[in-house]
Structure formats: C-alpha cells, structure tokens
Amino acid sequence: MTFAVLTRRGAIAGIAAALTASTTLAQAEDPPAVTLDKLLEATDVPDLWIGDPTAKVTIVEYASLTCTHCARFHEDVWPELRKRYVDTGKIRFVLREFPLDPLSLAAFMLARAAGADRREAYVDAFFRKQSEWAFNGRPLDTMPALTAQLGMKREEFDAVLKNEALLTSISQVRVRAQSQFGVNSTPTFFVGTERLVGARPIANFEAAIAAQG
C-alpha cells in the first residue's frame, strides 16, 4: 500500500513549499484585521461545524491533529465549552484544518472522507488517541487500526490517502488562514473577530463571548 500523503514527495514538497512561504510572510507582519463577513465567507471547502447555525456568536478554531496544545484544549476545555455554549444554542463552533505536517493532513483527510455525520467522531478520536498514532513512529500501523475502530475499511483508508483533490483542498484551508487571517500557529481561535492564540482556559472564552454582546 502506498501511503500517498506521506510518500508522494512531489505533491507534498510543492504544498510544503507554498505553506512555508506563506508562514514566513504571516510571521513577518502584524496579523491583519479580520472582518466577520470575510472569516465566515463560504469557500469551496465546506466548514466542519456544530451548534445552532443561527447562533449569535461563532467560534472558529484553526487546529492541527498532531498539535498537543490542540489536543489539550479538546480534552480539557472543549467539553465544558460545548456544554455551556454550543448545546444551549449560544454559539456555533467551526473547526478548520491547519495541518502542521503531512501526518495531520492525512488525519484530516480521513475525517473529511468519513462524511458529515462522522467527522466529529474522527476528530475526537484523533485528539484523544494522539499519542498512539502521531508520535509512536508507526503511523502505517496505528492509523488504519484507529479508523477501523470507527468503521472505515482498509480499502477506504487507502483510497482516501490517494485522493490528491482532497489533499489540495484541505491544504488550501491553511493557505487561506495564513494569507487572509494571519494564522501561523495552532490552536488559533476567533471568537467573533477576537483572536485567541494558544490553549486558553475557559475563562478567556467566556470573556470573549461576552464581549460580542
């Protein structure tokens, strides 16, 4: 089996070069001002979101599935944030891909391919079991085993990671985040238009939500 995302050097090298260039630009300048209309503008890559679509406040998170700070947020802060604000209809929460490496890109491809009703379960599993698949040196063994537990057959797994169109579309989410919104690290959150960088305690989110009026 060819692990396309990790071994097709030509495709990945081109994406990596583009992302490296845009990262350097974003870090060299102050983050641009972000408008809500631009942040929530529809693109060719549909957002992954949960909550009431008519909620007054939208939180956008840019995350990498191999980011330990992102995993900490989803383990320690996200359950309470969801209970208080998402499940009560006060906010809509959007997760956008900002893969820091080919392995995270592969995981996001698998989550996208699982379908709208299963994406959250895949993202949750990748974060909860991050140490088991992202840092053990054997992703070709552990990633198929993890997705099999979620119901994905091995032939589906292989096909997803050969999908160059999906690879490119997810990579473009990161490129847009860097070039238009000045995102250069994970996790980065926008509570409305207020930017929060890093794994923050829930009190920071409460204050930012309250500030949206």
C-alpha positions in Angstrom: 0.0 0.0 0.0 1.3 3.4 -0.9 0.7 5.9 1.9 0.2 8.7 -0.6 0.1 11.7 1.7 3.4 10.7 3.3 5.3 9.3 0.3 4.3 11.2 -2.8 7.2 13.6 -2.4 6.5 15.8 -5.4 2.9 16.7 -4.3 3.9 17.2 -0.7 7.0 19.1 -1.5 5.0 21.6 -3.5 2.4 22.0 -0.8 5.1 22.3 1.9 7.0 24.9 -0.1 3.8 27.0 -0.5 2.9 26.7 3.1 6.4 27.6 4.3 6.4 30.7 2.2 3.1 31.9 3.5 4.0 31.1 7.1 7.1 33.3 6.8 5.1 36.1 5.4 2.5 35.8 8.2 5.1 35.8 10.9 6.9 38.8 9.5 3.8 41.1 9.7 1.3 42.0 12.3 -1.9 39.9 12.0 -4.3 41.6 9.6 -7.7 42.9 10.8 -10.3 40.3 10.4 -13.9 41.0 9.5 -16.7 38.6 10.4 -18.0 38.5 6.9 -14.6 37.5 5.5 -14.0 35.0 8.2 -17.3 33.2 7.7 -17.3 33.6 3.9 -18.3 30.4 2.1 -15.5 28.7 0.2 -15.1 25.6 -2.0 -14.2 23.6 1.2 -17.3 23.4 3.4 -16.8 24.1 7.1 -16.9 21.5 9.8 -19.2 22.9 12.4 -21.6 22.0 15.2 -24.3 24.0 17.0 -27.1 26.3 16.0 -26.4 27.8 12.6 -28.3 30.9 13.7 -26.3 31.4 17.0 -25.4 34.9 17.7 -21.7 34.1 18.2 -19.4 31.9 16.0 -16.1 30.5 17.3 -13.6 29.4 14.6 -10.7 27.2 15.6 -7.7 26.5 13.4 -6.2 23.3 14.6 -3.7 20.6 13.7 -4.5 17.0 14.7 -0.8 16.5 15.7 -0.8 19.6 17.9 -0.5 18.7 21.6 -1.9 22.1 22.6 -5.0 21.5 20.4 -5.5 18.1 21.9 -5.3 19.6 25.4 -8.0 22.1 24.5 -10.2 19.4 23.2 -9.7 17.3 26.2 -9.8 19.9 29.0 -11.8 22.9 27.7 -13.9 21.9 24.8 -16.3 19.6 26.8 -17.3 22.4 29.2 -17.4 25.0 26.4 -19.7 22.8 24.4 -22.0 22.1 27.4 -22.4 25.7 28.3 -22.5 27.4 25.0 -22.9 25.0 22.0 -25.5 22.7 23.4 -27.5 25.6 24.7 -27.6 27.3 21.3 -25.5 30.3 22.3 -22.6 29.7 19.9 -21.8 27.8 16.7 -18.3 26.2 16.7 -16.3 25.8 13.5 -13.2 23.6 13.2 -10.9 24.4 10.3 -7.9 22.4 9.2 -4.4 23.9 9.8 -2.2 20.8 9.4 1.3 21.3 10.7 2.7 18.3 8.9 1.8 15.5 6.4 0.5 13.2 9.2 -2.0 15.8 10.4 -3.0 16.4 6.8 -3.6 12.7 6.4 -5.8 12.5 9.5 -7.9 15.5 8.4 -8.4 13.8 5.0 -9.7 10.7 6.8 -12.0 12.8 8.9 -13.4 14.7 5.9 -13.9 11.5 4.0 -15.9 9.9 6.8 -18.9 12.1 6.0 -20.6 15.0 7.7 -22.2 12.7 10.3 -18.9 11.0 11.3 -16.4 13.8 11.1 -16.7 14.9 14.7 -16.1 11.3 15.9 -13.0 11.0 13.8 -11.6 14.3 15.0 -12.4 13.4 18.6 -10.7 10.0 18.3 -7.6 11.5 16.7 -7.2 14.0 19.5 -8.0 11.6 22.3 -5.5 9.0 21.0 -3.0 11.4 19.6 0.0 9.8 21.4 -0.9 6.4 20.0 -0.8 7.3 16.3 1.0 10.7 15.9 4.1 10.1 18.0 4.8 6.3 18.1 6.8 6.2 14.8 4.4 3.6 13.2 1.5 5.6 11.6 1.1 3.0 8.9 0.1 0.5 11.6 -1.8 2.7 14.1 -3.8 5.0 11.8 -5.6 2.1 9.9 -6.3 0.4 13.2 -7.8 3.5 14.7 -10.0 4.3 11.7 -11.1 0.6 11.6 -12.5 1.1 15.1 -14.6 3.9 13.7 -15.9 1.8 10.9 -13.6 2.6 8.0 -12.5 -0.4 5.9 -8.8 -0.7 4.9 -9.6 -0.2 1.2 -11.4 3.0 2.0 -8.5 4.2 4.1 -6.1 3.6 1.2 -8.3 5.3 -1.3 -8.7 8.4 0.8 -5.0 8.9 1.2 -4.6 8.7 -2.6 -7.1 11.5 -3.2 -5.0 14.4 -4.4 -8.0 16.7 -4.8 -8.9 16.2 -1.1 -5.3 16.8 -0.1 -5.1 20.0 -2.0 -8.5 21.3 -0.8 -7.6 20.8 2.8 -4.1 22.4 2.3 -5.8 25.4 0.8 -7.8 25.9 4.1 -4.4 26.5 5.8 -3.1 28.7 3.0 -6.2 30.9 3.3 -5.9 31.1 7.0 -2.3 32.3 6.7 -2.7 34.7 3.9 -6.1 36.3 4.8 -6.2 36.0 8.6 -2.6 35.9 9.7 -2.8 32.5 11.4 0.6 31.0 11.9 0.2 28.6 14.9 -2.2 26.2 16.5 -4.6 26.4 18.1 -5.8 29.8 16.9 -9.4 30.8 17.7 -11.6 33.6 16.5 -14.4 34.4 18.9 -16.4 36.5 16.5 -13.4 38.6 15.3 -11.4 38.5 18.6 -8.3 36.4 18.2 -7.2 34.0 20.9 -3.9 32.1 20.3 -2.8 29.0 22.2 -4.6 26.6 24.6 -6.6 29.0 26.7 -8.7 28.4 29.8 -12.4 28.6 29.5 -12.5 31.9 31.3 -10.8 33.5 28.2 -13.6 32.2 26.0 -16.3 33.3 28.4 -14.9 36.8 28.4 -14.6 36.9 24.6 -18.1 35.6 24.1 -19.5 38.2 26.5 -17.6 40.9 24.6 -19.5 40.0 21.4 -22.6 41.5 23.0 
